[in-house]
Amino acid sequence: MSQASSSVTLTRIKNGMSYGAMFVISKGDLWQDYNAQKIAPDFTVAANQPEVKFVCTTSEGSVPDTIEIYWDDVRVTFASLTAGSLNTASAGLAAGTIKIVQGGPQSNNTRLPWILRFVKNIAVPTAGTLASHVLKIVGVFASGKAEHARSFEMRPLTDSGESVHIQPSQSDPSPFVVDQNKANSSTTLVAQIYQGGKPLSTPGSDFTYQWYKQDSSQSSGWQTLAGKTSSSLTVTKDDVDTYAQYRVVVSHNGNTFSDTQSVMDIGDPYEVGIGVYSDSGCTSSASPNMNGDVSSTEKRVFKASLVSRNGGAVPTILNCCWMITGVDGVLLNTWSSNTNSHGIAKSTYSTLTLSVPAAWLDEIGAQSVDITAQVSF
């Protein structure tokens, strides 16, 4: 029996099948910490600017013909989708915030992966609300689309506050990606400690680390990786079935903080597709964002399927478990019964569809959660 998995971000604030795409982010995450006086990291400093590489795995190749970019579900516009172009002003996003570094078909008949760079700050140094955002990129191919979305976290900044962000090794040629068709393919995850919004180049020995891999068979949703207690973790092609999620928990002076990062096997013949719908019959496709107020009866239904990346036959899914995690990686659907009062499935209960109502997100106070389908076949 084999396993495969995929994730999608559900945000409380399109399109049918979502598979074969992920972000490779140069800084590991998209985030800014801020208070009334300062912002960290400051994106006006070139060394701090995160780059987002859009990676696809479809039968048509890894680079789409063009892309659509959305910020909180609002289309971001550019004068042209060419290298060096900056976005025009749109709802909630100032002009000149996102720059296209490269991407798409070139004049010499080659294709370059799409890469975006944030060159202006998202945060504003005021005492306003710490509302997070969602960046979504849709890759457009001749016969269809592939998309991925990621939360942009906004958090309060304190001089003594500590956090960790999983970043790629500087020497890693393919960050957060492995390929089962290449010998010795691997990627290295590095737990970078930040203190007061600044990276620590040499954290002391009083920082301790423990790495985990997402696993629906575990009550916590995470398998402890025995012996993996250093600040970095090397993931090989043998560790990943299509897609895997890793977590690091750091302890220091009685405090703990954590981060998660996904790794994709671009050489695997199968992909887990997650369809997003607004109805239980899975007939009406929807965005994984919900905009209703607290009294909203809105919901999102997720349906898992197994997809062949090369167009071949796919085996039958024997088991499908869903894991709902917060931005810190903590498993949320841990109730003792197979479903809770909102009808949401427990993480170890097998079902091909998962229904999540807005009322539950409001009840637990979550603006954004990650939903992972882990299937066996």
N, C-alpha and C positions, 0 to 999 in steps of 0.2 A: 504494500500500500504506500502511495506517495502522498505528499502534502504540498499545498501551495496557498498563498495568501495575498491579499491586497487591502489597501486602506483608502478611505475618503474622509475629508473633513466636513463635519456638519456644523454650520454656523447659525446662531440665533440672530440674526439681524432683521450645461443644461442638457441637460440633454441626456436622455436615455443611458446608454452604456458608456461607462467611464473606465477605460483600461489602457495599459501600455504607455503611461506617462508618469514622470516624476520630476522634481526639482533637485538639482545639485547646487547647493548654495555654498559659496566660497567661505562664508563665516559660520557655516553649519546651521544657523537659524536666521530668521528675520525678526529683529527686536530692537527696541530702544528703551532705555531707562531715562526718566527725567523728573525734575522737580522745578520749582519756581525760578531757579537760578541757572541750571545747566542741563545739557543733554549728553548721554553717553550710550553708545559711541556716536561721535559727531560725524555725520555723513558729508559735511563740507570738507573734511580732511580725506584726501584720496586714499590713504592707507586703510581707512575705516569703512570704505564703501563696499557693501556686499554685492556680489554678482550672482545672478540666478541663471543657471543653465537649464534649458528645457530638454529633457531626454525622453524620447519616445521609442517604443518597440512595437512596430506594426509590420504587417506583411508588405507595406509600401516603403519601408525604410525607417530610419531614425530621425530624419529631418523633414518636417512638414513644409509644404509649399509656402505657406504664410501662417501667421498666428493672430489670434485675437487676445487682447489683454484686458482684464477686468479688475477693478478695485472696488471692493464691497458691492459686487454685482453690477457696477456701472462701467460701461465700455470706456477704456482709455484710448484717446485718439492721438495720432502723430501726424505731422505733415507728410511723412513718408516712412515706410517700414524699412529703412536703410541704416547702415552703420553711421553712428554719430547723431542720429535724430533724437530729439527730446520730446516728451509728451506735451500736449497742450493742456490748458486748465480744464478740469472736469470736476464733478461733484466730489468734494472731500480730498482732492489731490491737486496740489499747486503745479502750475506749469514748470517744466524743467526739472521735475523730480526724478523721472525715470529716463535713462538713456539706453538706446539700442547699441550694443557693442558690436554685434555681428549676427548673421543669420540668413538662412534660406538659400535658394539657388543663386549661383554666381555666374559671371559672364564666361568663365572658362568651363562651364558645365559641371562644376563641382557643387557640393552643398555644405554649408557651414552650420553647425548647431546654433540655435537661437540663444543669445546671451543678453540679459538685461542688467543694468547697474543702477543702484540708487545713488544719486549724486546730491540730493538735498535731504534735509531732515524731515521725517514724518511728524515727529513730536514737536510741540510748541512749548517753550519753557514758561508755562503758567500753571496755576493751581487748578486747571480744568479737569475734566473727566479723563480717566485712564482707559479709554475705549480702544480695544484692539481692532484690527482690520483683517481683511482677507484678500490675498492676491491670487488671481486665477488666470491661467494661460490655456487657451484652446488651440491645439495644432490642427490646421486644416489641410487634409490630403485630398486627392482627386475623388476618392470614393467614401470619405467620411471624416470624422473628427476624433481626436484624443485629447483629454484635458486633465489638468491637475490643479489643485488649490492648496494654499498654505496660509496659516494664520500668521499675521504680523503682530507680535505681542508688544504691548505698551505697559510699562511697569514703573512704580515709584522708585526714585533713585535716592539712596542714602549713602553717605561717605563710608560707612562700615558694612553696608550690605554686600552679601556674597552670592554668587550664582555660578552655574556651570553651563557651558555650551559645547556640544560635540561638534568638532571641526575636523576637516580632512588634514592628513599629514601634508606638509609642504612639498614633500617629495613624491606624493601619490599622483601618478599620471592619469588615473581615472577615479576621482573621488566618489565614494559611496556607490560604486558600480563594480560588479564582478561578471565574468563571462565563462560559463562552464565549458565552452569550446576552446578556451585558451589555457595552455599549461601554466600552472602556478599562479593563476589569476587571483588577486586578493586586493583588499582595500583596508586602510588603517584609520580607525576612529580615534580622535584625540580629545580628551576631556580638558577643555581650557577653562581655568578658574578666573572669574572676574571679581574684583573687590572695588566697591565704590565706582562701578562702571568701567574700570580699567583692567586690562588683562594682567595677570601675574606671570612674569616670565619664569620664575622659579618658586612655585608653591612649596611651603615647608613640609617636612616629614610628618607633621601633625594632621595633614590632609589624608584621609583614607578613601579608597575607591572600591566599588563593587559593580561589576557589569552583569546585565541580564539580557535574555532574549525572550521576545514575546511568544507565549505558548498557551493555547486555550486549555490544555490539560491541567495547568497549574491553578490553584485556587486564587492566587494573586494575579493571574494572567501573565506572569513572568517566570521564566526558568533561571535560577541562579547559575551563573557560569562559574563552576568551581575553579579556583586558582586564578581567576581573572580579576586581579586586585591592583593593577597598576593604572597609570593615568592614560594609557592607550590600549586599544584592542584591535588586533588584526583579524579580519573576517575573510575567509577563503571561499572559493566557489563551492566547496563541499558543504559550507555552512548555510547556504541560501537556496531555498526552493522558490523560484520566481521573485520573491520579495520577502524581506525579513525586517523586523523592527527590533532595535537594540536600545537599552536604557542604561545609564550610569547613575549611581547614587553616591554622592560625595558627603562625607562627614567631617566636621571641623568644629572644635570647641563646643560640642554638644548640639550643634545645628546640622541639619541634613538638607541637601538640595539636589535636584536631579534634572536630567534632560534626556530626550529620546532622539533617535535618528534611524531612518530607513535605509536599507541597502537593496538594490535591485540586481537580479541576475538577468542580463540582457541576452544571454544565450539560451535560456530555458525555452523549450518548445511550447509551453502553455502559459497562459496568463489568466488570473482570476478577474473577471469583469464584475463590476458592481453597478447595477442600474439604480437610478434614483427616481422615485415616483411620488406623486401626491395622493395616490389612492391605493387601497389594499389589493385591488385586482392587478396592479402593476401595468396599467394601460396608459396612464397619463404621465409622461416624463416631466421632471421638475429639476429645479436648481437645488443643491444641497444647502441653501440658505433659507431661513424662515424669518419673515419680517413682521409677523403679527404682534399685537400687544399681549400683555400678560394673560388676558382672558381668552386669547386665541385658541381655537380648536384645531389649528393647523397641525399637520404631521408630515413626516417624510417616511417613505417605505423604501428599504434597500433590498435588492434581490441579487444573489450571487449566481454566477455561471462560470463555466470553464471555457476558455477560448483558446484556439490554436493560433499561434503567431505565424505559422506558415500555411494556414488554410487547410490543414489536414483534419482527420477525424479526432474527436476528443473522447476520453473515457467518461464513464458515468460517475457523478459525484456521489460518494458513499456517505459523507458526513460533512456538515457545515456548522461551525460555531462562530458566534459574533462576539467581539470584544470592544467595549466602549471605554475609552480612556480619556482622562483630562489632559491638559497641556503638560502636566508634570509626569504623565505616564501612569498615574494611579488608576487601576481598574475600577470602574463604576458599577457595572452590572454584576454584583456579587451576591444577590439575595439568595435565600435558601430554596425557594420554590422555583419551578421552571420559568415562571413569568412573575413580574411584580404587579402592583395595582394598576399600572398604566398599560399592562399587556406587553411589556418589553422583556425579551428573552434573556435568561441567565446566560452567562458567558460559556458554560459547559453544555448548554442545551442545543441539540441539533435542529436547525430549521434553515431553509433556503432564503427566507425573507425575514426582515427585521423592521418593525414599525416603531418609530420614535416620535411621540407627540411633543409639541412645543411646551405644553404644560409641565412635562417632566423636567425639561431644561430650566424652566423658570423656577421650579420647585427646588432644584439642587443649586441654583444660582450659577449655572454654567453658560457662558456666552458661546464657547466653542468646544467641541469634542472630536476626537478621532475615532472612526469606526472601522474595524478590521474584520474581514471575513477570512477565516482559515478553513480550507476545505481539504478533505481526504478523498482519494480516488484510486 
